[in-house]
């Protein structure tokens, strides 16, 4: 059986430039590439061994209703502090929507410490660190 060695997500972005700026400036990703001529605007950003791809298009739903991404980090509280310094969290963070409740890092009964936030397109971003079994 073949082994899947890598997986990238491709999401719709209503504004490709604003999306790239958010992921690079606010979440600490780097720009892989952005193409605006000859095809529908398309971009790729990366950080460490992960990348995300965005294709410009229209999103027809409320925040949190189109799914999102999960980012596992080695130290969520350290990354949360980085996000705050970068201005990644909205002025009214945390905010509740019908399909998501944004929140800063908190321990969950099922063995993770996670947080939820939204990107500029309304995608859910769950950031998590597994808890040690001793905790």
C-alpha positions as CSV (number, residue, x, y, z in Angstrom):
1,X,0.0,0.0,0.0
2,X,1.3,3.5,-0.9
3,X,2.2,5.8,1.9
4,X,1.0,9.4,1.9
5,X,4.1,11.5,2.6
6,X,2.7,15.0,2.5
7,X,-0.6,16.8,2.3
8,X,-1.3,20.4,1.5
9,X,-4.7,22.1,1.8
10,X,-6.1,24.4,-0.9
11,X,-8.7,26.9,0.4
12,X,-10.7,29.7,-1.3
13,X,-9.6,33.3,-0.4
14,X,-11.9,36.2,-1.2
15,X,-8.8,38.5,-1.3
16,X,-5.6,36.7,-2.1
17,X,-3.3,39.6,-1.0
18,X,-5.1,40.1,2.4
19,X,-5.0,36.3,3.0
20,X,-1.3,36.0,2.2
21,X,-0.6,39.1,4.4
22,X,-2.5,37.5,7.3
23,X,-0.8,34.1,7.2
24,X,2.7,35.7,6.7
25,X,2.5,38.7,8.9
26,X,0.2,37.4,11.6
27,X,0.8,33.6,11.7
28,X,4.5,33.7,10.8
29,X,4.3,31.8,7.5
30,X,6.5,32.7,4.5
31,X,5.4,33.3,1.0
32,X,6.1,30.4,-1.3
33,X,4.7,32.1,-4.4
34,X,1.8,34.2,-5.7
35,X,0.5,34.0,-9.2
36,X,-2.0,36.6,-10.5
37,X,-1.6,36.4,-14.3
38,X,-2.8,33.7,-16.6
39,X,-4.9,31.9,-14.0
40,X,-7.2,32.6,-11.1
41,X,-5.0,34.3,-8.5
42,X,-3.3,31.5,-6.5
43,X,-0.8,31.6,-3.7
44,X,1.2,29.3,-1.4
45,X,2.5,30.0,2.1
46,X,4.6,27.8,4.3
47,X,6.1,27.5,7.8
48,X,8.4,24.7,8.8
49,X,7.3,21.5,7.0
50,X,3.7,22.6,6.2
51,X,2.2,24.7,3.5
52,X,-1.2,26.1,2.6
53,X,-2.5,27.1,-0.8
54,X,-5.2,29.6,-1.6
55,X,-7.2,30.2,-4.8
56,X,-9.1,33.4,-5.1
57,X,-12.9,33.0,-5.2
58,X,-16.2,33.8,-3.5
59,X,-17.1,32.4,-0.1
60,X,-20.8,32.2,0.5
61,X,-21.2,31.4,4.2
62,X,-21.0,32.7,7.7
63,X,-17.7,32.6,9.6
64,X,-16.7,29.1,10.6
65,X,-19.2,27.3,8.3
66,X,-16.7,26.4,5.6
67,X,-14.4,24.4,7.8
68,X,-10.8,25.3,8.3
69,X,-7.4,24.0,9.3
70,X,-5.7,22.4,12.3
71,X,-2.2,23.4,13.2
72,X,-0.3,21.3,15.7
73,X,2.6,23.1,17.5
74,X,5.1,22.0,20.0
75,X,4.2,24.7,22.5
76,X,0.8,26.4,22.1
77,X,1.2,29.0,24.8
78,X,4.5,30.2,23.2
79,X,2.7,30.4,19.8
80,X,-0.2,32.2,21.3
81,X,2.1,34.9,22.7
82,X,3.7,35.1,19.2
83,X,0.2,35.6,17.7
84,X,-0.6,38.3,20.1
85,X,2.6,40.2,19.4
86,X,2.0,39.9,15.6
87,X,-1.6,41.3,16.0
88,X,-3.1,38.1,14.7
89,X,-6.1,38.2,17.0
90,X,-9.0,40.5,16.2
91,X,-9.8,43.4,18.5
92,X,-12.9,41.6,19.7
93,X,-11.2,38.3,20.2
94,X,-12.6,36.0,21.6
95,X,-15.9,36.1,19.7
96,X,-18.6,33.5,19.4
97,X,-20.4,32.6,16.1
98,X,-23.1,30.0,15.5
99,X,-20.6,27.4,14.4
100,X,-17.5,28.3,16.5
101,X,-16.4,29.8,19.8
102,X,-13.0,31.5,19.5
103,X,-10.9,31.1,22.7
104,X,-7.4,31.4,23.9
105,X,-5.5,28.2,24.8
106,X,-7.4,25.9,27.2
107,X,-7.0,22.3,28.3
108,X,-9.5,19.8,27.0
109,X,-10.6,16.6,28.6
110,X,-9.6,14.6,25.5
111,X,-5.9,15.2,25.9
112,X,-5.1,18.5,24.0
113,X,-4.6,22.1,24.8
114,X,-6.1,24.2,22.0
115,X,-7.3,27.5,20.8
116,X,-9.7,28.6,18.1
117,X,-9.6,31.7,15.9
118,X,-10.8,32.7,12.5
119,X,-8.8,33.8,9.4
120,X,-9.9,36.8,7.2
121,X,-12.0,34.4,5.0
122,X,-13.9,33.0,8.0
123,X,-12.0,29.7,8.1
124,X,-11.6,28.1,11.5
125,X,-8.0,27.8,12.7
126,X,-7.6,25.3,15.5
127,X,-4.1,25.4,17.1
128,X,-3.2,22.6,19.4
129,X,-0.6,20.9,21.5
130,X,-1.1,17.4,22.8
131,X,-1.1,17.2,26.6
132,X,1.4,15.0,28.4
133,X,-0.3,11.9,29.8
134,X,0.8,12.8,33.3
135,X,-1.1,16.1,33.2
